[in-house]
């Protein structure tokens, strides 16, 4: 039976949702490793950003509806997913991870996590099921589990973000773009992707290796 790997999306587009390259590479790597992706997202509003200008538009969109664009419509409301449905879960990056899945973009180490995202990740951690996090998404894991589990994660080597990760009680590990960090005790795998990537191929290599590492932990 195929392993079921949850993919938590946060919208569609790097500035207000999931980074599309990272999400697609994640889905591709899951399939290439003989597993099945289970896409999901919270049903909530997001603040829209014009991806041409980089400016906020003042409009709102829905995270679940926008994420459905990446998932080709095959997506579930995360509120309806439990750890019992999955063998592992992976969070692609994009600013949506730091703005929609949590409020790290505003509050740093004091961030709170979207309730259904927090519930599912805590269930996964309690069940000792692997968690993967890409690009800025490790901050979600750090803010949620830092005080309880002190996980080791990476966002690359940005000093300011690394300091905020450490302030959650987690431990940041510097990591090159094509590599990944495995916290075997907590069964967490993370990679920098576009926190460091200068080329699309660099992001692809790191994510491909990370997804395989997550599946190998199942």
Secondary structure, 3 states (H helix, E strand, C coil): CCCEEEEECCCCCCCCCCCHHHHHHHHHHHHHCCCEEEEEECCCEEEEECCCCCCEEEEEEEHHHHHHHHCCCCCEEHHHCCHHHCCEEEECCCHHHHHCCECHHHHHHHCCECHHHHHHHHHHHHCCCEEEEECCCHHHHHHHHHHHHCCEECCCCCHHHHHHHHHCCCEECCCCCCCCEEECCCCEEEECHHHCCCCHHHHHHHHHHHHHHHHHHC
